[in-house]
Amino acid sequence: MQRFARPSAIRSGFARYMSSQGDKSKAVTAIHPAHEKEPLPAEVLSGAPASLTKRTVRIYRPSNNPMQSGKNANLKWRIDFDELEKGDRWTNPLMGWQSTSDAVSPVRLDFSCREDAAHFAEKQGWNYYIQEPQFRKIKPKSYKNNFVYRPDKLPFIHTK
């Protein structure tokens, strides 16, 4: 007697076993409880060296480009790797550029929200800290404030 089940049914937690010689009315249905396990951290499965898995990363919201005045460009959160304490940097003698042996220092990862970035860093086994963004404080003022007399401040008058 041969029994079989489809692999997709086994993965979903429901398997139906049938005999190849019996009729379908005597089919046995077995329900396996779904195992709700926390997935393994990515550091276990990735095969990355141990020096990479225990890095410290900074989660922050990048500032706007100073050449642009739009406010919609800084809605993403970014992960950057901190520099190593060993100081694996040197100056290239020909051009004077800074070189490094750290392969992940130029890596930047963008996320739509802070929680996604923190969750990703936890799954990778990285230590992280979150740097809160600094918002501009704009004082409302009108055009006439440019010409208001202030005794403590001398006006600078352009003659040419």
C-alpha positions as CSV (number, residue, x, y, z in Angstrom):
1,M,0.0,0.0,0.0
2,Q,1.5,3.3,-1.1
3,R,0.6,6.6,0.5
4,F,1.4,10.0,-0.8
5,A,0.6,13.7,-0.3
6,R,1.2,16.8,-2.3
7,P,4.1,18.9,-0.9
8,S,2.1,22.1,-1.1
9,A,-0.6,20.4,1.1
10,I,2.0,19.4,3.6
11,R,3.4,22.9,3.8
12,S,0.0,24.4,4.5
13,G,-0.6,22.0,7.4
14,F,-3.3,19.9,5.7
15,A,-2.5,16.6,4.1
16,R,-4.7,13.9,2.6
17,Y,-3.4,10.4,2.3
18,M,-4.9,8.0,-0.1
19,S,-4.2,4.4,-0.8
20,S,-3.2,3.5,-4.3
21,Q,-5.2,0.3,-4.1
22,G,-8.2,1.4,-2.1
23,D,-11.2,3.6,-3.0
24,K,-11.4,7.3,-2.4
25,S,-14.2,7.0,0.1
26,K,-11.8,5.5,2.7
27,A,-9.3,8.3,2.4
28,V,-7.7,9.4,5.6
29,T,-7.4,13.1,6.3
30,A,-4.7,14.2,8.7
31,I,-4.5,17.7,10.0
32,H,-1.1,18.8,11.3
33,P,-1.0,21.7,13.6
34,A,0.7,24.7,12.0
35,H,4.0,25.5,13.7
36,E,4.1,29.3,14.4
37,K,7.8,29.7,14.9
38,E,9.8,32.8,14.9
39,P,11.9,32.7,11.7
40,L,15.6,32.3,12.2
41,P,17.7,35.4,12.2
42,A,19.3,36.1,8.8
43,E,22.7,36.0,10.3
44,V,22.4,32.3,10.8
45,L,21.3,31.6,7.2
46,S,23.3,34.2,5.2
47,G,26.8,32.7,5.6
48,A,28.3,36.1,6.3
49,P,31.4,36.3,8.5
50,A,30.9,36.9,12.2
51,S,32.7,40.3,11.9
52,L,29.9,41.5,9.6
53,T,27.0,40.2,11.8
54,K,28.0,42.2,14.9
55,R,28.3,45.6,13.3
56,T,26.7,48.8,14.5
57,V,24.5,50.7,12.2
58,R,22.9,54.1,12.3
59,I,19.2,54.5,11.3
60,Y,18.4,58.1,10.3
61,R,16.4,60.2,7.9
62,P,18.7,61.9,5.4
63,S,18.6,65.7,5.0
64,N,17.4,67.4,1.8
65,N,19.7,68.3,-1.0
66,P,20.6,72.0,-0.5
67,M,20.1,72.6,-4.2
68,Q,16.4,71.6,-3.9
69,S,13.7,73.4,-2.0
70,G,11.1,70.6,-2.0
71,K,10.1,69.0,1.3
72,N,8.8,65.6,0.0
73,A,12.2,64.0,-0.8
74,N,13.2,63.1,2.8
75,L,10.4,60.7,3.6
76,K,12.7,57.6,3.6
77,W,14.8,56.2,6.4
78,R,18.4,55.0,5.8
79,I,20.8,52.5,7.3
80,D,24.5,53.3,7.3
81,F,27.3,51.3,8.8
82,D,29.5,53.0,11.3
83,E,33.2,53.1,10.7
84,L,35.3,50.3,12.3
85,E,37.2,51.1,15.5
86,K,40.4,49.6,14.1
87,G,40.7,52.4,11.6
88,D,41.2,50.3,8.4
89,R,41.7,53.5,6.4
90,W,44.7,54.9,4.6
91,T,45.5,57.7,2.2
92,N,46.3,56.8,-1.4
93,P,49.7,58.3,-2.1
94,L,49.0,59.0,-5.7
95,M,45.7,60.9,-5.6
96,G,45.4,61.6,-1.9
97,W,42.0,59.8,-1.7
98,Q,41.0,57.9,1.4
99,S,40.9,54.1,1.0
100,T,39.4,51.5,3.2
101,S,39.4,47.7,3.5
102,D,35.9,47.7,4.9
103,A,33.6,46.2,2.2
104,V,30.3,47.4,3.7
105,S,31.2,51.0,4.6
106,P,29.7,52.4,1.3
107,V,26.5,50.3,1.7
108,R,23.3,52.3,2.3
109,L,19.9,50.8,2.6
110,D,16.6,52.8,2.3
111,F,13.3,52.0,4.0
112,S,9.9,53.6,4.0
113,C,9.6,53.8,7.8
114,R,11.8,53.7,10.9
115,E,10.2,50.4,12.2
116,D,11.1,48.6,9.0
117,A,14.7,49.6,9.2
118,A,14.9,48.6,12.9
119,H,13.3,45.3,12.2
120,F,15.7,44.6,9.4
121,A,18.7,45.5,11.5
122,E,17.5,43.2,14.3
123,K,17.0,40.3,11.9
124,Q,20.5,40.8,10.5
125,G,22.0,40.7,14.1
126,W,23.3,44.3,13.9
127,N,23.4,46.7,16.8
128,Y,21.7,49.9,15.9
129,Y,20.8,53.3,17.1
130,I,18.2,55.7,15.8
131,Q,19.1,59.3,15.1
132,E,15.9,61.4,15.2
133,P,15.5,64.0,12.5
134,Q,15.8,67.7,13.2
135,F,13.0,69.8,11.8
136,R,13.3,73.4,10.7
137,K,11.5,75.9,12.9
138,I,10.3,78.8,10.7
139,K,9.1,81.9,12.4
140,P,6.3,83.5,10.5
141,K,7.1,87.0,9.5
142,S,6.1,89.5,6.8
143,Y,7.9,91.6,4.3
144,K,7.5,94.7,6.5
145,N,9.8,93.2,9.1
146,N,12.8,93.9,6.8
147,F,12.3,97.6,7.4
148,V,11.3,97.7,11.0
149,Y,13.6,99.9,13.1
150,R,15.5,98.1,15.9
151,P,17.7,100.2,18.1
152,D,20.1,97.3,18.9
153,K,20.7,96.4,15.2
154,L,22.1,98.9,12.7
155,P,20.6,98.6,9.2
156,F,23.1,97.9,6.4
157,I,22.3,100.2,3.5
158,H,23.6,99.3,0.1
159,T,24.4,102.4,-2.0
160,K,25.5,100.6,-5.2
